[in-house]
Amino acid sequence: MTNTTHRTTCCIVGAGPAGVMLALLLARAGVRVTLLEAHRDFERDFRGDTIHPATLEIVAQLGLAERLHELPHVKAESFKFVSPVAIDTAAMFSRLPTPFPYMMIMPQARFLDFLVAEAKRYAHFELVLGAHVDELIEENGTISGIRYRAAEARGEVRAALTVAADGRFSRVRKLAALEPVSTSGAMEILWFRLPRRPEDTHDEAAIEVGPRQICAVLGRPTEWQLGYVGPPGRYREVKAAGIEAFRQSIAAMMPWLADRVGALGGWDDVSLLSVEGSRLAQWHKRGLLLIGDAAHVMLPVGGVGINCAIADAVEAANVLSEPLRSGSVDEAHLAEVQRRRESVTKFIQGFQARIRQGMVSAFESGRMFRLPLPLRTILRIPGLRNLPARMTAFGVRRVRIERPEEIAAAATVHRRASSTR
Ligand SMILES: Cc1cc2nc3c(=O)[nH]c(=O)nc-3n(C[C@H](O)[C@H](O)[C@H](O)COP(=O)(O)OP(=O)(O)OC[C@H]3O[C@@H](n4cnc5c(N)ncnc54)[C@H](O)[C@@H]3O)c2cc1C
């Protein structure tokens, strides 16, 4: 039974980075938004925690950079591949022409809390937590909203546009009968954490490589987040060998962690991420747009997932704010969002698939994984060496909020109007 009906202009399903950023930008532009999230909070550990310079520049355009930097975080100025035979600096962010020449590492939950708190300042923003979207409302061939179930009731949202930002297992995508095509085989990552000591001097972001071993190391203020990477089936293999063997292999690969691998209590402390790259051929239907992981699942290579999701949201707001405000949004606008983001997404997924293939070959042959030779060559040429950092930081094309002043002005008028009600 339906208990609650919301009427809004844009209904966004999923409060991950894509959904939250789009909701904030639209609400700020004076568009009524209802954002639905299945969880009751944002506390999901081991998510994309790497905020790249492109995203920081967008946050700065919103006038929020200073406040974001007041939250606990770590800055990684470079991203290295470290093996017993070589150290390849894949990205040196500190050489980039940007006010934020680093990758900020912050738990995604804190970043989302921060953006949601900002969105709540706008009267046009509505957040419904604990709402599992399980039905699309379709009328005359157009999606005109969704239905959801919450703990105590069912509800529906009627909207001019529904945006699916509900992640890689997107329910909305399935309900809309849109089938993604695979862009790469799967990768497994076993995420876990170990304590950080004040005397640790390890880089804040690196990939450690050993024989049939690859481990991502990311700094957090009081701990190290570690991601043990492998091809499909690696988790089963590692688990079969036992937790003590896993601890010892980490200690052998990274002797600076040998004194604390015991802090890894058991497999309950290890979280498996198995992910396969994929992409939709078409990101929209009449009345429906898909963005972020719902439209294209990225591999973890380069930690670009959040940043791509946010870039999608920014382009969606650039294209859709005005037509949503004036009630004239149509499928051509949705196609324009896809046009702006698709080629960049394809390019990044192609690059990620190549790196993954190199990793799988190294595991199969027992060789030590190294970055592809053309990439290592580029990294040694002074005029070109910043290219990989630039690509990681900004993607192929810098995405910016278009007309930020105009949007802020629309929102200010709205806030004044709402405060006099
Ligand atoms: C373990 C892990 C580690 C990762 N590490 C990195 C990293 O280091 N760097 C990086 O950039 N990326 C990383 N990623 C990927 C990154 O988290 C994603 O690419 C990014 O979060 C995608 O954002 P999104 O908003 O599209 O989707 P998501 O972040 O997946 O958000 C989707 C939201 O929709 C909600 N939802 C789902 N179904 C429904 C429904 N039916 N009704 C209502 N709500 C629903 C979900 O609860 C979720 O909150 C990682 C992902 C995982 C899982």
PDBQT file of the ligand as one rigid body, heavy atoms in Angstrom, charges set to zero:
ROOT
HETATM    1  C1  LIG A 501      35.083  -1.463  -1.667  1.00  0.00    +0.000 C 
HETATM    2  C2  LIG A 501      35.183  -0.363  -2.680  1.00  0.00    +0.000 A 
HETATM    3  C3  LIG A 501      36.343   0.391  -2.799  1.00  0.00    +0.000 A 
HETATM    4  C4  LIG A 501      36.448   1.379  -3.762  1.00  0.00    +0.000 A 
HETATM    5  N1  LIG A 501      37.576   2.130  -3.835  1.00  0.00    +0.000 NA
HETATM    6  C5  LIG A 501      37.608   3.210  -4.656  1.00  0.00    +0.000 A 
HETATM    7  C6  LIG A 501      38.670   4.164  -4.598  1.00  0.00    +0.000 A 
HETATM    8  O1  LIG A 501      39.620   4.005  -3.849  1.00  0.00    +0.000 OA
HETATM    9  N2  LIG A 501      38.586   5.274  -5.379  1.00  0.00    +0.000 N 
HETATM   10  C7  LIG A 501      37.517   5.496  -6.191  1.00  0.00    +0.000 A 
HETATM   11  O2  LIG A 501      37.454   6.565  -6.833  1.00  0.00    +0.000 OA
HETATM   12  N3  LIG A 501      36.524   4.600  -6.300  1.00  0.00    +0.000 NA
HETATM   13  C8  LIG A 501      36.528   3.487  -5.538  1.00  0.00    +0.000 A 
HETATM   14  N4  LIG A 501      35.465   2.655  -5.549  1.00  0.00    +0.000 N 
HETATM   15  C9  LIG A 501      34.391   2.897  -6.496  1.00  0.00    +0.000 C 
HETATM   16  C10 LIG A 501      33.536   4.043  -6.014  1.00  0.00    +0.000 C 
HETATM   17  O3  LIG A 501      33.117   3.846  -4.689  1.00  0.00    +0.000 OA
HETATM   18  C11 LIG A 501      32.368   4.138  -6.948  1.00  0.00    +0.000 C 
HETATM   19  O4  LIG A 501      32.820   4.239  -8.289  1.00  0.00    +0.000 OA
HETATM   20  C12 LIG A 501      31.549   5.372  -6.647  1.00  0.00    +0.000 C 
HETATM   21  O5  LIG A 501      31.128   5.363  -5.306  1.00  0.00    +0.000 OA
HETATM   22  C13 LIG A 501      30.366   5.418  -7.577  1.00  0.00    +0.000 C 
HETATM   23  O6  LIG A 501      29.491   6.387  -7.141  1.00  0.00    +0.000 OA
HETATM   24  P1  LIG A 501      27.957   6.296  -7.468  1.00  0.00    +0.000 P 
HETATM   25  O7  LIG A 501      27.361   7.473  -6.779  1.00  0.00    +0.000 OA
HETATM   26  O8  LIG A 501      27.761   6.126  -8.909  1.00  0.00    +0.000 OA
HETATM   27  O9  LIG A 501      27.452   4.933  -6.813  1.00  0.00    +0.000 OA
HETATM   28  P2  LIG A 501      27.581   4.384  -5.333  1.00  0.00    +0.000 P 
HETATM   29  O10 LIG A 501      28.653   5.042  -4.576  1.00  0.00    +0.000 OA
HETATM   30  O11 LIG A 501      27.597   2.906  -5.443  1.00  0.00    +0.000 OA
HETATM   31  O12 LIG A 501      26.215   4.850  -4.657  1.00  0.00    +0.000 OA
HETATM   32  C14 LIG A 501      24.995   4.233  -4.984  1.00  0.00    +0.000 C 
HETATM   33  C15 LIG A 501      24.031   4.481  -3.836  1.00  0.00    +0.000 C 
HETATM   34  O13 LIG A 501      22.758   4.004  -4.227  1.00  0.00    +0.000 OA
HETATM   35  C16 LIG A 501      22.170   3.339  -3.124  1.00  0.00    +0.000 C 
HETATM   36  N5  LIG A 501      21.182   2.401  -3.670  1.00  0.00    +0.000 N 
HETATM   37  C17 LIG A 501      21.421   1.265  -4.340  1.00  0.00    +0.000 A 
HETATM   38  N6  LIG A 501      20.259   0.673  -4.708  1.00  0.00    +0.000 NA
HETATM   39  C18 LIG A 501      19.256   1.473  -4.250  1.00  0.00    +0.000 A 
HETATM   40  C19 LIG A 501      17.844   1.389  -4.301  1.00  0.00    +0.000 A 
HETATM   41  N7  LIG A 501      17.194   0.382  -4.921  1.00  0.00    +0.000 N 
HETATM   42  N8  LIG A 501      17.120   2.378  -3.705  1.00  0.00    +0.000 NA
HETATM   43  C20 LIG A 501      17.749   3.417  -3.084  1.00  0.00    +0.000 A 
HETATM   44  N9  LIG A 501      19.088   3.535  -3.008  1.00  0.00    +0.000 NA
HETATM   45  C21 LIG A 501      19.832   2.581  -3.579  1.00  0.00    +0.000 A 
HETATM   46  C22 LIG A 501      23.332   2.646  -2.449  1.00  0.00    +0.000 C 
HETATM   47  O14 LIG A 501      23.038   2.340  -1.115  1.00  0.00    +0.000 OA
HETATM   48  C23 LIG A 501      24.421   3.708  -2.574  1.00  0.00    +0.000 C 
HETATM   49  O15 LIG A 501      24.444   4.583  -1.493  1.00  0.00    +0.000 OA
HETATM   50  C24 LIG A 501      35.362   1.622  -4.631  1.00  0.00    +0.000 A 
HETATM   51  C25 LIG A 501      34.192   0.868  -4.523  1.00  0.00    +0.000 A 
HETATM   52  C26 LIG A 501      34.089  -0.113  -3.548  1.00  0.00    +0.000 A 
HETATM   53  C27 LIG A 501      32.805  -0.905  -3.438  1.00  0.00    +0.000 C 
ENDROOT
TORSDOF 0
